[in-house]
């Protein structure tokens, strides 16, 4: 599988030292799973989630995020069995100014 998505993020800046955020987006993905119940080819990837930046310094943070990811071909081809997954991500973030 390969593809690309655009994500939009809204940061809530009201808390001192913490920045919660919401994220949503979508894109296209090309699949070649070779499964009987899943049509390969062009598919759509939708995703959204919530997260939190814990600011260590002004421009550095530890980031934790939960994201839901949905893949479907939008009934372009049959069968249209979707693939849904949930991810928990944790990492370091450096903010550019």
N, C-alpha and C positions, 0 to 999 in steps of 0.2 A: 504494500500500500504506500502511496505517496500523495501529497496534497498540500494545500495552503489554506489558512483561515485568517480572517481579520477579527480582532477582539477589541472591544471598547471597555474601558475601566473607569469607574467613578470612585474617587477617594473621598472619604468622610474625614475632614481635617479638624474635628472638634475636640479630640482627646489629646492630652499631653503625653507624648512619648509613644503613642499607638496610632496607627492609621488603618482603620477598617476599610474594606473596599468591596464593591460588586463588579462582576465581570460577565460580559455576554458577547457572543459572536458566532460566526459561521463561515463556511467555506466549502470548497470542493475537494473530493478525495477520489483517487482511482484505486480500486481494489482488485486483487487477483488472489482470492482465498481458495478457490476451487472446492467450495462446499456445495452439497446437493441442495440445501434449503436457502441458499444465499446467492443472488445474482451479482456477478462481478461487473466491473466497468465503472462508469461515472456514478458517484454517490455524493450526497450532501452531508456535511459534518456540522452539527449544531452543538454549542457548548455554553455553559454558564456556571458561575460559582461565586463563592464568597471567600474572603481572605483577610489577613491582618499583617501589617508591617509593624514590627517591634523595633523602634528606632534606637540604635546603639549610639550613633553619632548623628550629626545634622544630615549627612548624605549616605549613611550606611544603616542597613536594617536586616534583621532576620525576618523572612517572609514565610508564613504558613497559609495554605490555601486548600479548599475543597472544591472540586470541579466535576460537573456532570457532563458526559460526552455522549452524543447520540449520532449514529451513522445510519442513513436510510437512502434509498434511491428515489424516493418520492413517487413511486409507482411508474417510473420510466420503463422498468422491465420487471418481469415476474420470475421468481418469487421475490417479494419485498419484505423479508424478515430483517428487522433492524438489529443493530448491535448497540447496546447501551452499556456504559461503564461509568464508574465513579472513581475519581483519583484524589489522593491526598498528596500535596506537594509541599516540600519544605526546602528552603534554600536561603542564599544571601542575596541582597539587592543593594546596588550602588546607584544612587540618583544623580543624574547629570544636571547641571544648572546652566 
